[in-house]
Amino acid sequence: MKFIRTYESFKTVRKDSVNEELLGGIINFFKGLWTKAMEELKKLGSDPDTEEVKDWIADNPFNPSDNNYLFKNVMDEFKKKPEANDQDALTLVDSILNPETGVLGKQGLAPLYESLKKAYPPQEGEPSSSQYATFEYIFNTIRNKAIAQYKFAGGPTDGKVDPKKINVDLKDTVHLPDVKKLLTAATDGKKKKDAIINWCEKTLFPQLDKFADAITEDEVNKYLETKKIPVPEGGGEGGDYKAGDSVMYKRDKWEKNKAQEVWDKLTDDEKKKPEEGKLKELIDNESIGIKVVKAVEGDDIRFTDVDWIKGKDEILGKVEAAKAEGQEDLVKTLADVKTKNPDAIKKMGDIAKLYQDPDKNKDKIAEIEKQLGGGEEGK
């Protein structure tokens, strides 16, 4: 089933009705997505932190190279149109940002949330689990910031849209004024179609990524507190650790150096940067150590290179793995390609998959590397 069987059927739905066609398509879409996505989520353990959730979103529903890219079907369906009028173009944006019926709205994310409730059920007395609420906060924040920035229905900062302000008249400056300027400048249906596709792929979608990247763990924790949901300890007592995790632990000089006072003043972001600031000072003065987990045995943590163990209450949190050489340049390059040539991202993703099984794909890899090396061999 397509995301929307015909774009016209979505366009003519009354604003106050449930878009059953859209919802049905999304449910089927997420059936395919969730088979893979749930497996990826399981790898994060029972209590993924904010950064892990953001990474999952970037690698799955927000990843253009993934076949289950969240915006793939709605964009593909729109691109089938030979041309578009003003209402078509504005309805496309509505189908993404509308907090009720859009891809990032209640209907669009309903199947995802239902799966999250099953994967992360609330504990006794909780309105919802911290994991579920974290996903909810991140998606809502991304959508609401886009609504505000692009003045969808006037741009309410809380995302509470007044349907009466969704006006397709190009002379109206309340609803999506910048988009309407683009459509006004486009002189025919083909140009209007190209203009709105270009705006979505090179302006809207990259900005959604930036909104996601800007969300901090402090923000999420404050949101959990407002919902009266216990903030997970994360990397503290009772943290969820597994073999292979790099973790920080309290060393013998922790008490002597009064490190707890310094630690408590660090922000969540600062606690993830062992190579700078006050955290680096705590490591340098031997208050904090970093080791790789070998095994978790009840409340005890065993490490790969020593015989002694630490209790979970002595573990301060996980440390992000060091970036491989060239990784930052690669991330910047991919972001640039995603903005300037989004269609190429899928091809780059296919190439990257070859390297997941180098033995099987050695002939293809050799040809690629030959081309990258200018056709010279033996280097």
C-alpha positions as CSV (number, residue, x, y, z in Angstrom):
1,M,0.0,0.0,0.0
2,K,1.3,3.4,-0.9
3,F,1.8,6.1,1.7
4,I,-1.0,8.0,0.0
5,R,-2.8,6.1,-2.9
6,T,-3.4,9.4,-4.7
7,Y,-2.2,12.7,-3.6
8,E,-5.5,14.2,-4.6
9,S,-7.3,12.0,-2.0
10,F,-5.2,13.5,0.7
11,K,-5.6,17.0,-0.6
12,T,-9.4,16.9,-0.4
13,V,-9.6,15.5,3.1
14,R,-11.4,18.0,5.4
15,K,-9.1,19.6,7.9
16,D,-11.3,18.4,10.9
17,S,-11.4,14.8,9.7
18,V,-9.1,11.9,10.4
19,N,-6.9,11.3,7.4
20,E,-7.6,7.5,7.2
21,E,-5.8,7.2,3.9
22,L,-2.6,8.8,5.2
23,L,-2.9,6.8,8.5
24,G,-3.4,3.5,6.7
25,G,-0.4,4.1,4.5
26,I,1.8,5.1,7.4
27,I,0.8,2.0,9.4
28,N,1.9,-0.2,6.5
29,F,5.1,1.9,6.1
30,F,6.0,1.4,9.7
31,K,5.4,-2.4,9.6
32,G,8.4,-2.5,7.3
33,L,10.4,0.1,9.2
34,W,9.9,-1.4,12.6
35,T,11.2,-4.9,11.8
36,K,14.6,-3.4,11.3
37,A,14.2,-0.4,13.6
38,M,13.3,-2.5,16.6
39,E,16.4,-4.7,16.1
40,E,18.5,-1.5,16.1
41,L,16.8,-0.2,19.2
42,K,17.4,-3.5,21.0
43,K,21.1,-3.0,20.5
44,L,20.9,0.2,22.6
45,G,19.8,-1.8,25.7
46,S,16.9,-1.3,28.0
47,D,17.6,2.4,28.7
48,P,19.0,4.3,25.7
49,D,20.2,7.8,26.5
50,T,19.3,11.0,24.6
51,E,22.3,10.8,22.3
52,E,21.6,7.2,21.4
53,V,18.0,8.0,20.7
54,K,19.1,10.9,18.5
55,D,21.6,8.7,16.7
56,W,18.9,6.1,16.1
57,I,16.6,8.8,14.6
58,A,19.4,10.0,12.3
59,D,20.3,6.5,11.2
60,N,16.7,5.2,10.6
61,P,13.7,7.4,10.0
62,F,15.7,10.6,9.2
63,N,18.3,8.7,7.0
64,P,17.7,9.5,3.2
65,S,19.8,6.5,2.2
66,D,17.5,4.1,4.1
67,N,14.7,2.5,2.2
68,N,12.4,3.3,5.1
69,Y,13.2,7.0,5.2
70,L,10.3,8.7,7.0
71,F,9.7,11.2,4.3
72,K,10.4,8.9,1.3
73,N,6.8,7.9,0.4
74,V,5.2,11.2,0.7
75,M,7.9,12.8,-1.4
76,D,7.9,10.0,-4.0
77,E,4.2,10.3,-4.4
78,F,4.4,14.0,-4.9
79,K,7.2,13.7,-7.4
80,K,4.9,11.6,-9.6
81,K,2.8,14.6,-10.4
82,P,3.8,16.2,-13.7
83,E,3.3,19.6,-12.2
84,A,1.8,21.2,-9.0
85,N,-0.4,24.1,-8.2
86,D,-0.1,26.3,-5.1
87,Q,-2.5,24.2,-3.1
88,D,-0.6,21.0,-4.0
89,A,2.7,22.5,-2.8
90,L,1.3,23.8,0.5
91,T,-0.5,20.6,1.1
92,L,2.8,18.7,0.8
93,V,4.2,20.8,3.6
94,D,1.0,20.2,5.6
95,S,1.4,16.5,5.2
96,I,4.8,16.7,6.9
97,L,4.4,19.3,9.6
98,N,0.7,19.2,10.6
99,P,0.7,18.2,14.3
100,E,-2.5,16.1,13.8
101,T,-2.3,14.5,10.4
102,G,1.3,15.0,9.2
103,V,4.1,12.5,9.0
104,L,5.6,14.2,12.1
105,G,2.1,14.5,13.7
106,K,-0.1,12.3,15.8
107,Q,-1.3,10.2,13.0
108,G,2.1,9.8,11.3
109,L,3.9,8.8,14.5
110,A,1.1,6.7,16.1
111,P,2.4,3.3,14.9
112,L,5.9,4.2,16.1
113,Y,4.5,5.2,19.5
114,E,2.5,2.1,19.8
115,S,5.6,0.0,19.2
116,L,7.5,2.0,21.7
117,K,4.9,1.4,24.4
118,K,5.3,-2.3,23.8
119,A,9.0,-2.2,23.8
120,Y,9.3,0.1,26.8
121,P,6.2,-0.3,29.0
122,P,5.8,2.1,32.0
123,Q,6.7,1.0,35.5
124,E,4.1,0.9,38.1
125,G,2.7,4.4,38.8
126,E,4.4,6.0,35.7
127,P,2.2,7.7,33.1
128,S,4.7,6.4,30.5
129,S,8.2,5.0,30.5
130,S,11.1,7.4,30.3
131,Q,12.2,5.8,27.0
132,Y,8.8,6.4,25.4
133,A,8.7,10.0,26.7
134,T,12.2,10.7,25.4
135,F,11.2,9.7,21.9
136,E,8.0,11.7,22.2
137,Y,9.8,14.8,23.4
138,I,12.5,14.6,20.6
139,F,10.0,14.2,17.8
140,N,7.6,16.9,19.2
141,T,10.5,19.3,19.6
142,I,11.7,18.8,16.1
143,R,8.2,19.4,14.6
144,N,7.3,22.3,16.9
145,K,10.6,24.1,16.1
146,A,9.9,23.7,12.4
147,I,6.4,25.0,12.8
148,A,7.7,28.1,14.6
149,Q,10.6,28.8,12.2
150,Y,8.6,28.5,9.0
151,K,5.5,30.0,10.5
152,F,3.2,27.1,9.8
153,A,-0.3,28.4,10.7
154,G,1.4,31.5,12.1
155,G,4.2,29.6,13.9
156,P,3.0,28.9,17.4
157,T,6.0,28.0,19.5
158,D,4.1,25.3,21.4
159,G,3.0,23.5,18.3
160,K,-0.7,24.0,19.0
161,V,-1.9,24.9,15.6
162,D,-5.1,26.8,14.8
163,P,-6.5,25.1,11.7
164,K,-8.2,28.4,10.7
165,K,-4.8,29.9,10.1
166,I,-3.8,27.3,7.5
167,N,-4.6,29.4,4.5
168,V,-3.5,28.4,1.0
169,D,-4.0,31.9,-0.4
170,L,-0.6,33.2,-1.5
171,K,-1.5,36.7,-0.5
172,D,-1.9,35.5,3.1
173,T,1.4,36.1,5.1
174,V,0.4,34.2,8.3
175,H,0.9,30.7,7.0
176,L,4.2,29.6,5.5
177,P,5.1,33.1,4.2
178,D,8.6,32.1,2.9
179,V,7.2,29.1,1.0
180,K,4.5,31.3,-0.5
181,K,7.2,33.7,-1.8
182,L,8.8,30.8,-3.6
183,L,5.5,29.7,-5.1
184,T,4.7,33.3,-6.1
185,A,8.1,33.5,-8.0
186,A,7.5,30.2,-9.8
187,T,5.6,31.0,-13.0
188,D,4.1,27.7,-13.9
189,G,3.1,24.3,-12.5
190,K,6.4,22.6,-13.3
191,K,8.4,25.3,-11.6
192,K,6.1,25.3,-8.5
193,K,6.6,21.5,-8.2
194,D,10.4,21.8,-8.5
195,A,10.5,24.8,-6.0
196,I,8.6,23.0,-3.3
197,I,10.6,19.7,-3.7
198,N,13.8,21.7,-3.6
199,W,12.7,23.6,-0.4
200,C,11.7,20.3,1.4
201,E,14.9,18.5,0.5
202,K,17.4,21.3,0.8
203,T,15.9,23.5,3.5
204,L,13.3,21.7,5.6
205,F,14.7,18.3,6.0
206,P,18.3,19.4,6.8
207,Q,16.9,21.8,9.3
208,L,15.0,19.0,11.0
209,D,18.3,17.2,11.4
210,K,19.8,20.4,13.0
211,F,16.8,20.7,15.4
212,A,17.4,17.1,16.5
213,D,21.1,17.6,17.0
214,A,20.5,20.6,19.2
215,I,18.4,18.7,21.8
216,T,20.3,18.0,25.0
217,E,19.9,15.5,27.8
218,D,19.2,18.3,30.2
219,E,16.2,19.3,28.1
220,V,14.9,15.8,28.0
221,N,15.3,15.3,31.8
222,K,13.4,18.5,32.5
223,Y,10.6,17.3,30.3
224,L,10.5,14.0,32.1
225,E,10.2,15.9,35.4
226,T,7.3,17.9,34.2
227,K,5.5,14.7,33.3
228,K,6.4,13.3,36.7
229,I,8.4,10.5,35.1
230,P,11.5,9.5,37.1
231,V,14.7,10.6,35.3
232,P,16.7,7.5,34.6
233,E,20.1,7.3,36.3
234,G,21.6,6.5,32.9
235,G,25.3,6.2,33.7
236,G,25.0,6.4,37.4
237,E,23.8,3.7,39.9
238,G,22.0,0.9,38.3
239,G,23.1,2.0,34.8
240,D,22.6,-0.3,31.9
241,Y,26.0,-1.5,30.8
242,K,27.2,-4.3,28.5
243,A,30.4,-5.9,27.3
244,G,32.3,-3.5,25.0
245,D,31.1,-0.3,26.7
246,S,33.8,2.2,27.6
247,V,32.9,3.6,31.1
248,M,34.1,6.1,33.6
249,Y,34.6,4.8,37.2
250,K,35.6,6.3,40.6
251,R,39.2,5.8,41.4
252,D,40.9,5.6,44.8
253,K,41.5,9.4,44.9
254,W,37.8,10.2,44.3
255,E,37.1,11.0,48.0
256,K,40.5,12.6,48.7
257,N,40.1,15.1,45.8
258,K,36.5,15.8,46.7
259,A,35.7,14.9,43.1
260,Q,32.0,14.5,43.8
261,E,31.6,18.3,44.3
262,V,33.2,18.9,40.9
263,W,31.2,16.1,39.2
264,D,27.9,17.4,40.4
265,K,28.5,20.8,38.8
266,L,29.2,19.3,35.4
267,T,26.4,19.4,32.8
268,D,25.4,16.3,31.0
269,D,27.2,17.5,27.9
270,E,30.4,18.2,29.8
271,K,30.3,14.6,31.3
272,K,30.6,13.3,27.8
273,K,33.8,15.1,27.0
274,P,36.7,13.4,28.9
275,E,39.3,15.2,26.8
276,E,38.5,18.7,27.9
277,G,37.4,20.9,30.8
278,K,36.8,19.9,34.4
279,L,36.3,16.2,33.5
280,K,39.7,16.0,32.0
281,E,41.1,17.5,35.2
282,L,39.3,14.8,37.2
283,I,40.9,12.1,35.0
284,D,44.3,13.7,35.2
285,N,44.3,13.9,39.0
286,E,43.3,10.2,39.2
287,S,39.8,10.8,40.5
288,I,38.3,9.1,37.5
289,G,39.4,6.2,35.3
290,I,38.2,4.9,32.0
291,K,38.0,1.2,31.1
292,V,36.2,-1.2,28.7
293,V,33.6,-3.5,30.2
294,K,34.3,-7.2,29.9
295,A,31.3,-8.5,31.7
296,V,28.4,-7.5,33.9
297,E,27.9,-9.8,36.8
298,G,24.9,-8.7,38.8
299,D,25.9,-5.4,40.4
300,D,29.5,-5.9,39.6
301,I,31.4,-4.7,36.5
302,R,34.4,-6.6,35.2
303,F,36.9,-5.0,32.9
304,T,39.0,-6.3,30.0
305,D,42.5,-5.5,31.2
306,V,42.5,-6.0,35.0
307,D,41.4,-8.6,37.5
308,W,39.7,-6.3,40.0
309,I,36.0,-5.3,39.7
310,K,33.9,-2.2,40.4
311,G,30.3,-2.0,41.7
312,K,27.7,-0.3,39.6
313,D,27.5,2.4,42.2
314,E,31.1,3.3,41.4
315,I,30.4,3.6,37.6
316,L,29.8,7.2,36.5
317,G,28.7,6.7,33.0
318,K,29.5,5.6,29.5
319,V,32.1,7.3,27.3
320,E,31.5,7.7,23.6
321,A,33.8,5.7,21.5
322,A,36.7,7.7,20.0
323,K,36.1,8.8,16.5
324,A,38.0,7.0,13.8
325,E,40.5,9.0,11.8
326,G,38.7,11.0,9.1
327,Q,35.3,10.4,10.7
328,E,34.5,14.1,11.3
329,D,35.4,14.9,7.7
330,L,33.2,12.1,6.5
331,V,30.2,13.4,8.6
332,K,30.7,16.9,7.2
333,T,31.0,15.6,3.7
334,L,27.8,13.5,4.0
335,A,25.9,16.5,5.4
336,D,27.1,18.7,2.5
337,V,26.0,16.0,0.0
338,K,22.7,15.5,1.7
339,T,22.0,19.3,1.3
340,K,23.3,19.8,-2.2
341,N,22.5,16.4,-3.8
342,P,20.1,14.3,-1.7
343,D,19.6,11.7,-4.4
344,A,23.3,10.8,-4.2
345,I,23.0,9.8,-0.5
346,K,21.2,6.5,-1.4
347,K,24.1,5.6,-3.7
348,M,26.6,6.4,-1.1
349,G,24.7,4.3,1.4
350,D,24.8,1.4,-1.1
351,I,28.6,1.8,-1.4
352,A,29.0,1.9,2.4
353,K,27.1,-1.4,2.7
354,L,29.7,-3.2,0.5
355,Y,32.3,-2.6,3.2
356,Q,30.1,-4.3,5.8
357,D,31.1,-7.6,4.1
358,P,34.4,-6.9,2.4
359,D,35.2,-10.5,1.6
360,K,32.0,-11.1,-0.2
361,N,32.2,-7.8,-2.1
362,K,36.0,-7.6,-2.6
363,D,35.8,-7.4,-6.4
364,K,33.4,-4.5,-6.3
365,I,35.4,-2.8,-3.5
366,A,38.6,-3.2,-5.5
367,E,37.0,-1.6,-8.6
368,I,35.7,1.4,-6.5
369,E,39.1,1.9,-4.8
370,K,40.7,1.6,-8.2
371,Q,38.5,4.5,-9.5
372,L,39.2,6.5,-6.4
373,G,42.9,6.0,-6.9
374,G,42.7,7.3,-10.4
375,G,43.1,3.9,-12.0
376,E,46.5,3.2,-10.6
377,E,47.2,-0.2,-8.9
378,G,49.7,-1.3,-6.4
379,K,49.5,1.6,-4.0
